């Protein structure tokens, strides 16, 4: 009892004496600077990436389009909307990256075990069911084909999983996930003036 | 108890009533138990469903938060939208379940995807808002699950909440169950009540009908018992089914009366025929004798040789005819008996005293005895004296000189018997067969009316005169009733 109490006191003293790592910045409402940096970062990535196929090109095209709209909203000081459009552009940019990973057989993280891929597919299936809802809430005609696009990625991923191609299954599942994420960001962007519901 | 066991109708009624009440009570208990069990089972199943749904909501929320580093910086409206998408998708597999999240003192992501309306329901139900908040806060306080059941005016509300204390958010789900005040349940309750009332009415009806039937049967039984003694009695009319039986019994009683009257009339005609035949025979014999004697006297008159003895024969036959006519007149003059409740022995002793000297003259011993000295019976003492004297005279005549004649009064169940035992040779089978027929006699100079008259006297007051076979001598028995006897009306 005495030993355990002494150990606890020692740990407290050590924590006070040792230098503490810097705390991550507390998340908060987007400010203009941060949004601008975010958009610039994405712009740079878009410019640097080489589309490996038509899917990647399509994704980059959408990404550019939404990034541009984000910049427009940034110019009109609608920071949250600009941030969400940037996030949508970022998600779509990731599709191009995943297509590149498909070429390089799994990308930098390598091949995942099939069991993990299957669990991922289950989560993606759940997200896919939200796609239509997000599209409705986004009121964005440009994104009208996104739900089908996401389902197509999912179908490819499922077929790949059936044939035991874990890389193709995982990367296509991620693509489906990114499409739904983009839709969600667009839907969130549309909520800026609607207030909290519930 | 014995009376109850004998009355099977009443017993059946009792068993039926007990069975009906038992079945009704058992049914009510079973129904109540079934309702309670059903509610308990439904609540248990609902708890499991809500627990699973809430866990799934919580799980999907975690996936969503982990996948998005910017989640914390999102405004509530954006979080609300994303969480509603999760709720709508997750709860689609749970019919009747609604739910959402609670964070930062506000409801987020509410959805009821299986709601009946065509439009998606997006507002937290105001009626249950406080209950949900109460459950959610409880889960946040204990940092785990909270489960509560609320009984509303028309339904039962089950709420489940699972908190993620680290993120200060709680996922909740809710389901409404039909309560006791639910219109459908109320309809079922009314139906049960109606069935209960119907059962009660049927029990009361069965009891009332059974009691009425039992009373009716008792009344008919009582009427039948009375009808056995009084042929003129008629069962009172009834309007129910037993009334038809009563009417039938009354009709049968009337028919029986008519039949008896007819039989009596035929008997009388036959008796008159027999009497006329016997009378003709009895009269013809002395007349023939007188005719023959007169013819003889006619011849003797010519020779003037008539003797007094010849006239004595005529005189004797005329006397015989006179006795016959007197006896017949006695038979006709038999008056209506007037039975009274009185002791038997004094009458017997009186008769013996009347004939004591006559018996002594022939050297007979005439003795009397009784089982009990104070035996009572219903009888007309004058008519009993007439019958008993007749029997004693017969006994004196049938008993050889210095014989013994015994008279004994005995108690036999519902009768008192006067037994007259003579010291004669007794009767042959043939004599016994015709013993009480009119004009049958074995006695020289007898009319053959004495025993018939004596028996008629006894029967007219509910008693009888019978011959009882005996080893030695003849034994006649007068039977007197102990109960008042109602003589049937003769038409």
Interface residues (C-beta under 8 A of the other chain):
Chain A: X27 X28 X29 X30 X80 X84 X87 X123 X126 X129 X130 X133 X134 X137 X181 X184 X187 X188 X191 X192 X194 X195 X196 X197 X198
Chain B: X60 X63 X67 X70 X71 X72 X73 X74 X75 X76 X77 X78 X80 X81 X82 X84 X85 X86 X88 X89 X90 X92 X100 X106 X107 X108 X109 X110 X122 X123 X124
